Amino acid sequence: MVSEETVFEAIKEIIDPEIGINIVDMGLIYGVDINDTTVDITMTLTSPGCPAGGQIVNGTQHVTQQMEGVEEVNVNVVWTPRWTPEMMTEDAKDELGIF
């Protein structure tokens, strides 16, 4: 059965192509809700004009849809709260040299 943890692990393979860090460590994923075989992902992008936005959202949808036990995936992009670098994991900040 799919779980929040397994979804987070699966979508770690989606890398923000401009920054080179996975979207989970970037802090772009705000939540994962699972209802039977439906997965709802709430996420944001680094900015509304993010040139890689479509690629990131489509990748998130595709990777999650391929998981065993998942029949439907809804990716909801939100702009509140606004993403800031402080939302990144410590590992991501270290990789980018943000202190």
Secondary structure, 3 states (H helix, E strand, C coil): CCCHHHHHHHHCCCECCCCCCECCCCCCEEEEEEECCEEEEEECCCCCCCCCHHHHHHHHHHHHHCCCCCCEEEEEECCCCCCCHHHCCHHHHHHHCCC
